[in-house]
Structure formats: structure tokens, C-alpha cells
Amino acid sequence: MNRNEFIRIALAGAGNLILLPSCVRSINPYRFFTVDEAKCVIALSEQIIPADDEWPGATYAGVINYIDKQLVEVFIEDQSKYREGILALQLTCQQMIKTATKYW
């Protein structure tokens, strides 16, 4: 391998390393939920099981991963109910924000 080939290969490798983080971020780590649905379920779970000074909350306990796994392996028949419920929660929250901003 001559010097020009080495430089060309090294630059190609460096370019791939630069692009890798943007590619990894686009991968969905969940099996059932979309990233936006997961954010919604995490926020809801944290309201039910919040972290405090003594105990960690739902996120630390892995609630989202547990629910995601159960919806793919055990409660397959409930998948549409979850999707509908999450969408309804998101729409309700958006409507509440619109209403609240009218008075600010």
C-alpha cells in the first residue's frame, strides 16, 4: 500500500466516524413504540412513579422497556389500544397547551 492509498482509506474511515453519530441517533431503540410514543409513555410514567430524594423514578426502573417488551411478546392484542391512547393523550396535551397560551 502506498502513501496515497493509505491517506484515501484513512480519510474515508474518518468520514464514516464523523457520520456515525447521526446515523445511530436515527435508530429506534424500541420494538413497538416510535420514539415520540416512547417519550410520551416515559413522561406519563414519570408522573405516576416520580423520582424523589430516596428512590429513582420510572425511567430509571426501565418502565418503558418493560411495557415495550410486553406489547411485542405478551399483550399483542392491546397494541392498537396503546397507540390510540397515546395519540389521544398527545392531542389532549397539545390542546391544553394551546388553551393555556391564550391566557398568557
Biopython code that builds the backbone (N, CA, C, O; Angstrom):
import numpy as np
from Bio.PDB.StructureBuilder import StructureBuilder

atoms = [
    (1, "MET", "N", (0.860, -1.162, 0.000)),
    (1, "MET", "CA", (0.000, 0.000, 0.000)),
    (1, "MET", "C", (0.910, 1.229, 0.000)),
    (1, "MET", "O", (1.820, 1.355, 0.819)),
    (2, "ASN", "N", (0.636, 2.117, -0.932)),
    (2, "ASN", "CA", (1.445, 3.338, -0.963)),
    (2, "ASN", "C", (0.795, 4.420, -0.102)),
    (2, "ASN", "O", (-0.297, 4.233, 0.432)),
    (3, "ARG", "N", (1.472, 5.532, 0.019)),
    (3, "ARG", "CA", (1.031, 6.608, 0.888)),
    (3, "ARG", "C", (-0.306, 7.190, 0.448)),
    (3, "ARG", "O", (-1.138, 7.502, 1.300)),
    (4, "ASN", "N", (-0.539, 7.345, -0.842)),
    (4, "ASN", "CA", (-1.806, 7.904, -1.337)),
    (4, "ASN", "C", (-2.987, 6.997, -1.007)),
    (4, "ASN", "O", (-4.051, 7.478, -0.617)),
    (5, "GLU", "N", (-2.802, 5.687, -1.164)),
    (5, "GLU", "CA", (-3.878, 4.753, -0.831)),
    (5, "GLU", "C", (-4.177, 4.800, 0.670)),
    (5, "GLU", "O", (-5.338, 4.790, 1.077)),
    (6, "PHE", "N", (-3.132, 4.850, 1.478)),
    (6, "PHE", "CA", (-3.310, 4.923, 2.928)),
    (6, "PHE", "C", (-4.091, 6.167, 3.326)),
    (6, "PHE", "O", (-5.005, 6.097, 4.148)),
    (7, "ILE", "N", (-3.730, 7.310, 2.740)),
    (7, "ILE", "CA", (-4.419, 8.567, 3.066)),
    (7, "ILE", "C", (-5.881, 8.499, 2.633)),
    (7, "ILE", "O", (-6.764, 8.951, 3.363)),
    (8, "ARG", "N", (-6.145, 7.939, 1.454)),
    (8, "ARG", "CA", (-7.516, 7.831, 0.943)),
    (8, "ARG", "C", (-8.353, 6.938, 1.876)),
    (8, "ARG", "O", (-9.492, 7.278, 2.196)),
    (9, "ILE", "N", (-7.798, 5.813, 2.308)),
    (9, "ILE", "CA", (-8.523, 4.908, 3.204)),
    (9, "ILE", "C", (-8.730, 5.555, 4.569)),
    (9, "ILE", "O", (-9.807, 5.443, 5.154)),
    (10, "ALA", "N", (-7.710, 6.226, 5.073)),
    (10, "ALA", "CA", (-7.816, 6.886, 6.382)),
    (10, "ALA", "C", (-8.868, 7.983, 6.357)),
    (10, "ALA", "O", (-9.640, 8.117, 7.307)),
    (11, "LEU", "N", (-8.912, 8.762, 5.302)),
    (11, "LEU", "CA", (-9.914, 9.828, 5.200)),
    (11, "LEU", "C", (-11.320, 9.262, 5.074)),
    (11, "LEU", "O", (-12.265, 9.807, 5.644)),
    (12, "ALA", "N", (-11.462, 8.174, 4.333)),
    (12, "ALA", "CA", (-12.779, 7.543, 4.217)),
    (12, "ALA", "C", (-13.231, 7.025, 5.579)),
    (12, "ALA", "O", (-14.398, 7.170, 5.943)),
    (13, "GLY", "N", (-12.318, 6.425, 6.328)),
    (13, "GLY", "CA", (-12.657, 5.938, 7.666)),
    (13, "GLY", "C", (-13.025, 7.062, 8.604)),
    (13, "GLY", "O", (-13.971, 6.940, 9.383)),
    (14, "ALA", "N", (-12.281, 8.171, 8.539)),
    (14, "ALA", "CA", (-12.590, 9.327, 9.388)),
    (14, "ALA", "C", (-13.949, 9.907, 9.025)),
    (14, "ALA", "O", (-14.708, 10.304, 9.910)),
    (15, "GLY", "N", (-14.263, 9.961, 7.746)),
    (15, "GLY", "CA", (-15.575, 10.460, 7.312)),
    (15, "GLY", "C", (-16.701, 9.597, 7.846)),
    (15, "GLY", "O", (-17.746, 10.107, 8.251)),
    (16, "ASN", "N", (-16.489, 8.290, 7.848)),
    (16, "ASN", "CA", (-17.512, 7.390, 8.395)),
    (16, "ASN", "C", (-17.698, 7.606, 9.889)),
    (16, "ASN", "O", (-18.824, 7.563, 10.384)),
    (17, "LEU", "N", (-16.621, 7.836, 10.605)),
    (17, "LEU", "CA", (-16.719, 8.083, 12.041)),
    (17, "LEU", "C", (-17.458, 9.384, 12.343)),
    (17, "LEU", "O", (-18.169, 9.484, 13.343)),
    (18, "ILE", "N", (-17.287, 10.368, 11.483)),
    (18, "ILE", "CA", (-17.985, 11.638, 11.674)),
    (18, "ILE", "C", (-19.478, 11.468, 11.453)),
    (18, "ILE", "O", (-20.280, 12.078, 12.161)),
    (19, "LEU", "N", (-19.865, 10.646, 10.478)),
    (19, "LEU", "CA", (-21.276, 10.451, 10.164)),
    (19, "LEU", "C", (-21.961, 9.453, 11.091)),
    (19, "LEU", "O", (-23.188, 9.456, 11.182)),
    (20, "LEU", "N", (-21.219, 8.614, 11.769)),
    (20, "LEU", "CA", (-21.806, 7.563, 12.593)),
    (20, "LEU", "C", (-22.788, 8.073, 13.643)),
    (20, "LEU", "O", (-23.872, 7.501, 13.757)),
    (21, "PRO", "N", (-22.475, 9.118, 14.422)),
    (21, "PRO", "CA", (-23.452, 9.562, 15.432)),
    (21, "PRO", "C", (-24.802, 9.961, 14.846)),
    (21, "PRO", "O", (-25.836, 9.687, 15.455)),
    (22, "SER", "N", (-24.816, 10.592, 13.696)),
    (22, "SER", "CA", (-26.099, 10.979, 13.114)),
    (22, "SER", "C", (-26.875, 9.767, 12.625)),
    (22, "SER", "O", (-28.106, 9.784, 12.623)),
    (23, "CYS", "N", (-26.190, 8.731, 12.217)),
    (23, "CYS", "CA", (-26.871, 7.503, 11.801)),
    (23, "CYS", "C", (-27.428, 6.757, 13.007)),
    (23, "CYS", "O", (-28.539, 6.230, 12.951)),
    (24, "VAL", "N", (-26.676, 6.709, 14.079)),
    (24, "VAL", "CA", (-27.104, 5.985, 15.271)),
    (24, "VAL", "C", (-28.310, 6.651, 15.910)),
    (24, "VAL", "O", (-29.203, 5.961, 16.399)),
    (25, "ARG", "N", (-28.357, 7.978, 15.916)),
    (25, "ARG", "CA", (-29.487, 8.692, 16.528)),
    (25, "ARG", "C", (-30.802, 8.374, 15.838)),
    (25, "ARG", "O", (-31.858, 8.441, 16.467)),
    (26, "SER", "N", (-30.759, 8.027, 14.555)),
    (26, "SER", "CA", (-31.996, 7.783, 13.835)),
    (26, "SER", "C", (-32.538, 6.371, 14.064)),
    (26, "SER", "O", (-33.642, 6.060, 13.615)),
    (27, "ILE", "N", (-31.791, 5.521, 14.745)),
    (27, "ILE", "CA", (-32.237, 4.164, 15.011)),
    (27, "ILE", "C", (-33.199, 4.180, 16.190)),
    (27, "ILE", "O", (-32.914, 4.774, 17.230)),
    (28, "ASN", "N", (-34.327, 3.529, 16.018)),
    (28, "ASN", "CA", (-35.323, 3.452, 17.076)),
    (28, "ASN", "C", (-34.956, 2.311, 18.016)),
    (28, "ASN", "O", (-34.900, 1.160, 17.582)),
    (29, "PRO", "N", (-34.704, 2.599, 19.300)),
    (29, "PRO", "CA", (-34.296, 1.541, 20.223)),
    (29, "PRO", "C", (-35.457, 0.677, 20.726)),
    (29, "PRO", "O", (-35.235, -0.281, 21.467)),
    (30, "TYR", "N", (-36.675, 1.003, 20.336)),
    (30, "TYR", "CA", (-37.842, 0.286, 20.843)),
    (30, "TYR", "C", (-38.369, -0.682, 19.798)),
    (30, "TYR", "O", (-38.192, -0.476, 18.597)),
    (31, "ARG", "N", (-39.021, -1.742, 20.269)),
    (31, "ARG", "CA", (-39.564, -2.736, 19.345)),
    (31, "ARG", "C", (-40.993, -2.414, 18.933)),
    (31, "ARG", "O", (-41.402, -2.747, 17.821)),
    (32, "PHE", "N", (-41.748, -1.780, 19.801)),
    (32, "PHE", "CA", (-43.131, -1.434, 19.482)),
    (32, "PHE", "C", (-43.314, 0.068, 19.306)),
    (32, "PHE", "O", (-43.840, 0.520, 18.289)),
    (33, "PHE", "N", (-42.885, 0.826, 20.284)),
    (33, "PHE", "CA", (-43.114, 2.265, 20.281)),
    (33, "PHE", "C", (-42.257, 2.980, 19.247)),
    (33, "PHE", "O", (-41.137, 2.563, 18.950)),
    (34, "THR", "N", (-42.803, 4.066, 18.705)),
    (34, "THR", "CA", (-41.972, 5.008, 17.975)),
    (34, "THR", "C", (-41.239, 5.841, 19.024)),
    (34, "THR", "O", (-41.575, 5.784, 20.207)),
    (35, "VAL", "N", (-40.256, 6.601, 18.603)),
    (35, "VAL", "CA", (-39.514, 7.426, 19.560)),
    (35, "VAL", "C", (-40.455, 8.427, 20.231)),
    (35, "VAL", "O", (-40.367, 8.630, 21.442)),
    (36, "ASP", "N", (-41.358, 9.059, 19.462)),
    (36, "ASP", "CA", (-42.295, 10.027, 20.047)),
    (36, "ASP", "C", (-43.279, 9.364, 21.010)),
    (36, "ASP", "O", (-43.594, 9.923, 22.060)),
    (37, "GLU", "N", (-43.760, 8.176, 20.654)),
    (37, "GLU", "CA", (-44.657, 7.462, 21.568)),
    (37, "GLU", "C", (-43.934, 7.102, 22.862)),
    (37, "GLU", "O", (-44.496, 7.214, 23.951)),
    (38, "ALA", "N", (-42.693, 6.674, 22.732)),
    (38, "ALA", "CA", (-41.909, 6.318, 23.923)),
    (38, "ALA", "C", (-41.713, 7.528, 24.832)),
    (38, "ALA", "O", (-41.812, 7.411, 26.053)),
    (39, "LYS", "N", (-41.436, 8.693, 24.240)),
    (39, "LYS", "CA", (-41.282, 9.910, 25.048)),
    (39, "LYS", "C", (-42.561, 10.202, 25.817)),
    (39, "LYS", "O", (-42.512, 10.612, 26.976)),
    (40, "CYS", "N", (-43.687, 9.996, 25.185)),
    (40, "CYS", "CA", (-44.976, 10.244, 25.826)),
    (40, "CYS", "C", (-45.200, 9.268, 26.982)),
    (40, "CYS", "O", (-45.618, 9.676, 28.065)),
    (41, "VAL", "N", (-44.926, 7.993, 26.758)),
    (41, "VAL", "CA", (-45.107, 6.993, 27.810)),
    (41, "VAL", "C", (-44.129, 7.234, 28.957)),
    (41, "VAL", "O", (-44.483, 7.046, 30.121)),
    (42, "ILE", "N", (-42.912, 7.646, 28.640)),
    (42, "ILE", "CA", (-41.934, 7.963, 29.685)),
    (42, "ILE", "C", (-42.435, 9.126, 30.537)),
    (42, "ILE", "O", (-42.374, 9.071, 31.766)),
    (43, "ALA", "N", (-42.928, 10.173, 29.889)),
    (43, "ALA", "CA", (-43.436, 11.333, 30.635)),
    (43, "ALA", "C", (-44.615, 10.937, 31.518)),
    (43, "ALA", "O", (-44.705, 11.363, 32.669)),
    (44, "LEU", "N", (-45.504, 10.135, 30.985)),
    (44, "LEU", "CA", (-46.654, 9.669, 31.775)),
    (44, "LEU", "C", (-46.193, 8.798, 32.939)),
    (44, "LEU", "O", (-46.679, 8.949, 34.060)),
    (45, "SER", "N", (-45.267, 7.897, 32.679)),
    (45, "SER", "CA", (-44.749, 7.010, 33.728)),
    (45, "SER", "C", (-44.067, 7.790, 34.836)),
    (45, "SER", "O", (-44.182, 7.443, 36.012)),
    (46, "GLU", "N", (-43.360, 8.842, 34.460)),
    (46, "GLU", "CA", (-42.681, 9.662, 35.469)),
    (46, "GLU", "C", (-43.679, 10.432, 36.330)),
    (46, "GLU", "O", (-43.368, 10.781, 37.469)),
    (47, "GLN", "N", (-44.867, 10.701, 35.804)),
    (47, "GLN", "CA", (-45.905, 11.333, 36.619)),
    (47, "GLN", "C", (-46.484, 10.346, 37.621)),
    (47, "GLN", "O", (-46.863, 10.726, 38.728)),
    (48, "ILE", "N", (-46.550, 9.079, 37.230)),
    (48, "ILE", "CA", (-47.100, 8.048, 38.117)),
    (48, "ILE", "C", (-46.056, 7.602, 39.145)),
    (48, "ILE", "O", (-46.364, 7.438, 40.325)),
    (49, "ILE", "N", (-44.820, 7.409, 38.682)),
    (49, "ILE", "CA", (-43.726, 6.962, 39.563)),
    (49, "ILE", "C", (-42.588, 7.974, 39.456)),
    (49, "ILE", "O", (-41.600, 7.717, 38.769)),
    (50, "PRO", "N", (-42.713, 9.118, 40.126)),
    (50, "PRO", "CA", (-41.662, 10.137, 40.024)),
    (50, "PRO", "C", (-40.449, 9.783, 40.891)),
    (50, "PRO", "O", (-40.559, 9.081, 41.897)),
    (51, "ALA", "N", (-39.321, 10.281, 40.478)),
    (51, "ALA", "CA", (-38.112, 10.133, 41.300)),
    (51, "ALA", "C", (-38.195, 11.116, 42.462)),
    (51, "ALA", "O", (-38.760, 12.202, 42.331)),
    (52, "ASP", "N", (-37.631, 10.728, 43.590)),
    (52, "ASP", "CA", (-37.525, 11.650, 44.719)),
    (52, "ASP", "C", (-36.142, 11.492, 45.344)),
    (52, "ASP", "O", (-35.265, 10.857, 44.759)),
    (53, "ASP", "N", (-35.949, 12.051, 46.499)),
    (53, "ASP", "CA", (-34.633, 12.006, 47.138)),
    (53, "ASP", "C", (-34.192, 10.598, 47.526)),
    (53, "ASP", "O", (-32.996, 10.319, 47.604)),
    (54, "GLU", "N", (-35.146, 9.723, 47.766)),
    (54, "GLU", "CA", (-34.808, 8.374, 48.222)),
    (54, "GLU", "C", (-34.855, 7.321, 47.122)),
    (54, "GLU", "O", (-34.054, 6.386, 47.125)),
    (55, "TRP", "N", (-35.764, 7.461, 46.201)),
    (55, "TRP", "CA", (-35.992, 6.408, 45.218)),
    (55, "TRP", "C", (-35.944, 6.953, 43.790)),
    (55, "TRP", "O", (-36.363, 8.082, 43.537)),
    (56, "PRO", "N", (-35.434, 6.149, 42.864)),
    (56, "PRO", "CA", (-35.456, 6.559, 41.454)),
    (56, "PRO", "C", (-36.863, 6.429, 40.880)),
    (56, "PRO", "O", (-37.715, 5.755, 41.459)),
    (57, "GLY", "N", (-37.097, 7.062, 39.766)),
    (57, "GLY", "CA", (-38.419, 7.036, 39.157)),
    (57, "GLY", "C", (-38.579, 5.951, 38.110)),
    (57, "GLY", "O", (-37.775, 5.023, 38.017)),
    (58, "ALA", "N", (-39.625, 6.090, 37.335)),
    (58, "ALA", "CA", (-39.997, 5.089, 36.336)),
    (58, "ALA", "C", (-38.939, 4.916, 35.248)),
    (58, "ALA", "O", (-38.708, 3.804, 34.772)),
    (59, "THR", "N", (-38.305, 6.007, 34.859)),
    (59, "THR", "CA", (-37.298, 5.913, 33.807)),
    (59, "THR", "C", (-36.133, 5.043, 34.258)),
    (59, "THR", "O", (-35.680, 4.169, 33.519)),
    (60, "TYR", "N", (-35.657, 5.285, 35.460)),
    (60, "TYR", "CA", (-34.542, 4.505, 35.991)),
    (60, "TYR", "C", (-34.935, 3.037, 36.144)),
    (60, "TYR", "O", (-34.106, 2.148, 35.947)),
    (61, "ALA", "N", (-36.160, 2.788, 36.485)),
    (61, "ALA", "CA", (-36.638, 1.418, 36.672)),
    (61, "ALA", "C", (-36.838, 0.686, 35.346)),
    (61, "ALA", "O", (-37.045, -0.528, 35.342)),
    (62, "GLY", "N", (-36.782, 1.398, 34.229)),
    (62, "GLY", "CA", (-36.920, 0.759, 32.923)),
    (62, "GLY", "C", (-38.354, 0.456, 32.539)),
    (62, "GLY", "O", (-38.616, -0.492, 31.798)),
    (63, "VAL", "N", (-39.280, 1.252, 33.035)),
    (63, "VAL", "CA", (-40.699, 1.022, 32.755)),
    (63, "VAL", "C", (-40.976, 1.008, 31.254)),
    (63, "VAL", "O", (-41.723, 0.153, 30.777)),
    (64, "ILE", "N", (-40.391, 1.934, 30.506)),
    (64, "ILE", "CA", (-40.650, 2.000, 29.062)),
    (64, "ILE", "C", (-40.202, 0.722, 28.368)),
    (64, "ILE", "O", (-40.893, 0.218, 27.482)),
    (65, "ASN", "N", (-39.051, 0.200, 28.766)),
    (65, "ASN", "CA", (-38.558, -1.038, 28.146)),
    (65, "ASN", "C", (-39.445, -2.228, 28.496)),
    (65, "ASN", "O", (-39.683, -3.099, 27.660)),
    (66, "TYR", "N", (-39.928, -2.260, 29.727)),
    (66, "TYR", "CA", (-40.816, -3.336, 30.151)),
    (66, "TYR", "C", (-42.126, -3.311, 29.354)),
    (66, "TYR", "O", (-42.559, -4.339, 28.834)),
    (67, "ILE", "N", (-42.745, -2.147, 29.262)),
    (67, "ILE", "CA", (-44.006, -2.034, 28.531)),
    (67, "ILE", "C", (-43.789, -2.355, 27.059)),
    (67, "ILE", "O", (-44.593, -3.059, 26.448)),
    (68, "ASP", "N", (-42.705, -1.839, 26.489)),
    (68, "ASP", "CA", (-42.391, -2.084, 25.081)),
    (68, "ASP", "C", (-42.251, -3.585, 24.818)),
    (68, "ASP", "O", (-42.803, -4.101, 23.846)),
    (69, "LYS", "N", (-41.526, -4.270, 25.667)),
    (69, "LYS", "CA", (-41.316, -5.718, 25.514)),
    (69, "LYS", "C", (-42.630, -6.478, 25.664)),
    (69, "LYS", "O", (-42.913, -7.389, 24.885)),
    (70, "GLN", "N", (-43.425, -6.112, 26.654)),
    (70, "GLN", "CA", (-44.688, -6.810, 26.891)),
    (70, "GLN", "C", (-45.658, -6.647, 25.716)),
    (70, "GLN", "O", (-46.392, -7.577, 25.382)),
    (71, "LEU", "N", (-45.659, -5.473, 25.096)),
    (71, "LEU", "CA", (-46.565, -5.237, 23.967)),
    (71, "LEU", "C", (-46.165, -6.022, 22.719)),
    (71, "LEU", "O", (-46.992, -6.241, 21.834)),
    (72, "VAL", "N", (-44.928, -6.437, 22.644)),
    (72, "VAL", "CA", (-44.469, -7.211, 21.491)),
    (72, "VAL", "C", (-44.579, -8.716, 21.751)),
    (72, "VAL", "O", (-44.822, -9.493, 20.828)),
    (73, "GLU", "N", (-44.398, -9.119, 23.005)),
    (73, "GLU", "CA", (-44.343, -10.545, 23.309)),
    (73, "GLU", "C", (-45.605, -11.112, 23.946)),
    (73, "GLU", "O", (-45.968, -12.254, 23.665)),
    (74, "VAL", "N", (-46.281, -10.344, 24.796)),
    (74, "VAL", "CA", (-47.394, -10.892, 25.583)),
    (74, "VAL", "C", (-48.733, -10.260, 25.207)),
    (74, "VAL", "O", (-49.693, -10.968, 24.903)),
    (75, "PHE", "N", (-48.793, -8.942, 25.229)),
    (75, "PHE", "CA", (-50.061, -8.226, 25.052)),
    (75, "PHE", "C", (-50.208, -7.673, 23.634)),
    (75, "PHE", "O", (-50.503, -6.494, 23.443)),
    (76, "ILE", "N", (-50.003, -8.523, 22.666)),
    (76, "ILE", "CA", (-50.061, -8.118, 21.253)),
    (76, "ILE", "C", (-51.445, -7.570, 20.909)),
    (76, "ILE", "O", (-51.564, -6.634, 20.118)),
    (77, "GLU", "N", (-52.483, -8.146, 21.496)),
    (77, "GLU", "CA", (-53.853, -7.706, 21.198)),
    (77, "GLU", "C", (-54.141, -6.304, 21.724)),
    (77, "GLU", "O", (-55.127, -5.688, 21.319)),
    (78, "ASP", "N", (-53.302, -5.793, 22.614)),
    (78, "ASP", "CA", (-53.508, -4.454, 23.178)),
    (78, "ASP", "C", (-52.719, -3.361, 22.461)),
    (78, "ASP", "O", (-52.766, -2.201, 22.869)),
    (79, "GLN", "N", (-52.006, -3.712, 21.415)),
    (79, "GLN", "CA", (-51.167, -2.724, 20.726)),
    (79, "GLN", "C", (-51.972, -1.547, 20.190)),
    (79, "GLN", "O", (-51.564, -0.397, 20.346)),
    (80, "SER", "N", (-53.110, -1.822, 19.561)),
    (80, "SER", "CA", (-53.908, -0.726, 18.999)),
    (80, "SER", "C", (-54.463, 0.168, 20.104)),
    (80, "SER", "O", (-54.572, 1.379, 19.916)),
    (81, "LYS", "N", (-54.815, -0.408, 21.252)),
    (81, "LYS", "CA", (-55.300, 0.390, 22.375)),
    (81, "LYS", "C", (-54.211, 1.352, 22.867)),
    (81, "LYS", "O", (-54.488, 2.512, 23.175)),
    (82, "TYR", "N", (-52.992, 0.862, 22.934)),
    (82, "TYR", "CA", (-51.891, 1.725, 23.360)),
    (82, "TYR", "C", (-51.669, 2.855, 22.364)),
    (82, "TYR", "O", (-51.520, 4.011, 22.760)),
    (83, "ARG", "N", (-51.646, 2.529, 21.067)),
    (83, "ARG", "CA", (-51.432, 3.565, 20.052)),
    (83, "ARG", "C", (-52.531, 4.626, 20.116)),
    (83, "ARG", "O", (-52.250, 5.822, 20.055)),
    (84, "GLU", "N", (-53.778, 4.184, 20.240)),
    (84, "GLU", "CA", (-54.899, 5.124, 20.312)),
    (84, "GLU", "C", (-54.822, 5.968, 21.583)),
    (84, "GLU", "O", (-55.055, 7.177, 21.544)),
    (85, "GLY", "N", (-54.498, 5.340, 22.696)),
    (85, "GLY", "CA", (-54.406, 6.061, 23.960)),
    (85, "GLY", "C", (-53.286, 7.091, 23.964)),
    (85, "GLY", "O", (-53.461, 8.204, 24.459)),
    (86, "ILE", "N", (-52.141, 6.721, 23.415)),
    (86, "ILE", "CA", (-51.010, 7.654, 23.344)),
    (86, "ILE", "C", (-51.356, 8.826, 22.450)),
    (86, "ILE", "O", (-51.067, 9.974, 22.789)),
    (87, "LEU", "N", (-51.970, 8.550, 21.312)),
    (87, "LEU", "CA", (-52.374, 9.632, 20.411)),
    (87, "LEU", "C", (-53.379, 10.554, 21.091)),
    (87, "LEU", "O", (-53.274, 11.776, 20.981)),
    (88, "ALA", "N", (-54.343, 9.980, 21.786)),
    (88, "ALA", "CA", (-55.334, 10.799, 22.494)),
    (88, "ALA", "C", (-54.668, 11.657, 23.571)),
    (88, "ALA", "O", (-55.024, 12.823, 23.738)),
    (89, "LEU", "N", (-53.721, 11.099, 24.288)),
    (89, "LEU", "CA", (-53.000, 11.858, 25.314)),
    (89, "LEU", "C", (-52.205, 12.996, 24.688)),
    (89, "LEU", "O", (-52.214, 14.116, 25.199)),
    (90, "GLN", "N", (-51.520, 12.716, 23.587)),
    (90, "GLN", "CA", (-50.745, 13.750, 22.908)),
    (90, "GLN", "C", (-51.648, 14.880, 22.408)),
    (90, "GLN", "O", (-51.319, 16.055, 22.567)),
    (91, "LEU", "N", (-52.782, 14.526, 21.805)),
    (91, "LEU", "CA", (-53.705, 15.549, 21.297)),
    (91, "LEU", "C", (-54.299, 16.372, 22.437)),
    (91, "LEU", "O", (-54.448, 17.587, 22.313)),
    (92, "THR", "N", (-54.636, 15.720, 23.538)),
    (92, "THR", "CA", (-55.174, 16.435, 24.695)),
    (92, "THR", "C", (-54.151, 17.414, 25.250)),
    (92, "THR", "O", (-54.482, 18.558, 25.563)),
    (93, "CYS", "N", (-52.906, 16.961, 25.372)),
    (93, "CYS", "CA", (-51.848, 17.845, 25.882)),
    (93, "CYS", "C", (-51.630, 19.037, 24.952)),
    (93, "CYS", "O", (-51.464, 20.165, 25.416)),
    (94, "GLN", "N", (-51.629, 18.790, 23.651)),
    (94, "GLN", "CA", (-51.458, 19.886, 22.697)),
    (94, "GLN", "C", (-52.601, 20.877, 22.802)),
    (94, "GLN", "O", (-52.374, 22.086, 22.745)),
    (95, "GLN", "N", (-53.821, 20.392, 22.955)),
    (95, "GLN", "CA", (-54.977, 21.274, 23.093)),
    (95, "GLN", "C", (-54.899, 22.079, 24.384)),
    (95, "GLN", "O", (-55.241, 23.262, 24.401)),
    (96, "MET", "N", (-54.455, 21.450, 25.459)),
    (96, "MET", "CA", (-54.326, 22.157, 26.735)),
    (96, "MET", "C", (-53.262, 23.252, 26.642)),
    (96, "MET", "O", (-53.428, 24.332, 27.209)),
    (97, "ILE", "N", (-52.185, 22.974, 25.936)),
    (97, "ILE", "CA", (-51.135, 23.986, 25.766)),
    (97, "ILE", "C", (-51.662, 25.154, 24.946)),
    (97, "ILE", "O", (-51.404, 26.309, 25.282)),
    (98, "LYS", "N", (-52.402, 24.867, 23.865)),
    (98, "LYS", "CA", (-52.987, 25.952, 23.053)),
    (98, "LYS", "C", (-53.932, 26.801, 23.886)),
    (98, "LYS", "O", (-53.916, 28.029, 23.796)),
    (99, "THR", "N", (-54.751, 26.151, 24.691)),
    (99, "THR", "CA", (-55.705, 26.874, 25.535)),
    (99, "THR", "C", (-54.973, 27.728, 26.571)),
    (99, "THR", "O", (-55.335, 28.882, 26.796)),
    (100, "ALA", "N", (-53.960, 27.165, 27.188)),
    (100, "ALA", "CA", (-53.219, 27.884, 28.213)),
    (100, "ALA", "C", (-52.469, 29.070, 27.651)),
    (100, "ALA", "O", (-52.367, 30.103, 28.312)),
    (101, "THR", "N", (-51.942, 28.946, 26.444)),
    (101, "THR", "CA", (-51.177, 30.057, 25.870)),
    (101, "THR", "C", (-52.067, 31.208, 25.460)),
    (101, "THR", "O", (-51.572, 32.320, 25.273)),
    (102, "LYS", "N", (-53.363, 30.986, 25.313)),
    (102, "LYS", "CA", (-54.277, 32.082, 25.013)),
    (102, "LYS", "C", (-54.321, 33.089, 26.156)),
    (102, "LYS", "O", (-54.504, 34.286, 25.937)),
    (103, "TYR", "N", (-54.151, 32.594, 27.366)),
    (103, "TYR", "CA", (-54.296, 33.442, 28.548)),
    (103, "TYR", "C", (-52.984, 34.013, 29.043)),
    (103, "TYR", "O", (-52.970, 34.746, 30.032)),
    (104, "TRP", "N", (-51.888, 33.698, 28.387)),
    (104, "TRP", "CA", (-50.589, 34.222, 28.820)),
    (104, "TRP", "C", (-50.252, 35.484, 28.112)),
    (104, "TRP", "O", (-49.193, 36.063, 28.354)),
]
sb = StructureBuilder()
sb.init_structure("model")
sb.init_model(0)
sb.init_chain("A")
sb.init_seg("    ")
for serial, (resi, resn, name, xyz) in enumerate(atoms, 1):
    if name == "N":
        sb.init_residue(resn, " ", resi, " ")
    sb.init_atom(name, np.array(xyz, "f"), 0.0, 1.0, " ", f" {name:<3s}", serial, name[0])
structure = sb.get_structure()
